[in-house]
Amino acid sequence: MASFSFCGQTVYVREGRCVNADGTLGGSSLTMIEALRFGIEGMGLDEAEALRMASLYPARMMGQEDLFGRVAPGRTANLAIYDPASFTPLATADRGRVLRHLI
């Protein structure tokens, strides 16, 4: 079973959930690519809207939409590149520079 330390407590990942030692739910281990896939396939969201929900809306909530959340001149190009047919991560980019090809 996977575990990690968070705010002085050990958090365990069990069946896709994050729980403490007594089993109290503390969150989810859902990855962003899994959330994107669920939004598109499970909820029927348009891919563009699902991508905004994963990028622009969090940046906006944090008051950082002038830097993050869109691919445009003057924005920080931190990207996850994936195959939209299989939702397989292909590469990552930091400030526009591809860091790692995953396949």
C-alpha positions in Angstrom: 0.0 0.0 0.0 1.4 3.4 -0.9 1.7 6.1 1.7 3.1 9.6 2.1 3.4 12.2 4.8 1.1 15.3 4.8 0.8 17.9 7.5 2.5 15.6 10.0 0.2 12.6 9.3 0.7 9.5 7.3 -1.8 9.3 4.4 -2.4 5.9 2.9 -3.7 5.3 -0.7 -6.3 2.6 -0.6 -8.6 1.7 -3.5 -8.1 5.1 -5.1 -8.8 7.0 -1.9 -6.5 8.8 0.5 -7.2 7.9 4.1 -5.5 8.3 7.5 -4.5 5.4 9.8 -8.1 5.0 11.1 -9.5 5.0 7.5 -11.0 8.5 7.6 -11.3 9.8 4.0 -8.9 12.6 3.3 -9.1 12.9 -0.5 -8.6 11.1 -3.7 -5.6 9.7 -5.6 -7.2 10.7 -8.9 -4.6 11.9 -11.4 -5.3 14.9 -13.7 -5.3 12.7 -16.8 -7.9 10.4 -15.1 -10.0 13.4 -14.2 -9.7 14.7 -17.8 -10.8 11.3 -19.2 -13.7 11.1 -16.7 -14.9 14.6 -17.6 -14.9 13.8 -21.3 -16.0 10.2 -21.4 -17.9 9.9 -18.1 -19.6 13.3 -18.0 -19.8 14.1 -21.7 -17.8 17.3 -21.4 -16.4 18.9 -24.6 -12.6 18.3 -24.6 -11.9 22.0 -24.8 -14.1 22.6 -21.7 -12.5 19.8 -19.8 -9.0 21.2 -20.6 -10.1 24.6 -19.3 -11.4 23.0 -16.1 -7.9 21.4 -15.7 -5.9 24.5 -16.5 -7.5 27.9 -16.9 -10.1 27.7 -14.1 -7.5 26.7 -11.4 -5.2 29.5 -12.6 -8.0 32.0 -12.5 -9.0 30.9 -9.0 -5.4 31.5 -7.8 -5.2 34.9 -9.5 -2.6 33.6 -12.0 -4.5 33.6 -15.2 -2.3 36.2 -16.7 0.6 33.7 -16.6 -1.0 30.2 -16.6 -4.0 28.3 -18.0 -3.8 29.2 -21.7 -1.3 28.6 -24.5 -0.6 32.1 -25.8 2.2 34.5 -26.3 3.5 35.8 -22.9 2.1 32.9 -20.9 4.1 30.3 -19.1 4.0 27.2 -21.3 4.0 24.4 -18.7 2.3 21.6 -20.6 1.3 18.0 -20.4 1.1 16.5 -23.9 -1.2 13.4 -24.2 -2.8 11.2 -26.8 -6.5 12.2 -26.8 -7.6 8.9 -28.1 -6.1 6.8 -25.3 -5.4 9.5 -22.7 -1.8 8.3 -22.6 0.7 11.0 -21.4 3.3 11.5 -24.1 5.6 14.3 -22.9 5.9 17.2 -20.5 7.1 20.8 -21.2 8.4 23.4 -18.7 8.2 27.0 -20.0 7.9 25.7 -23.5 10.8 23.3 -23.4 10.0 19.6 -23.7 11.5 18.0 -20.7 10.6 14.4 -21.0 9.1 12.2 -23.7 7.2 9.5 -21.8 7.0 7.0 -24.6 
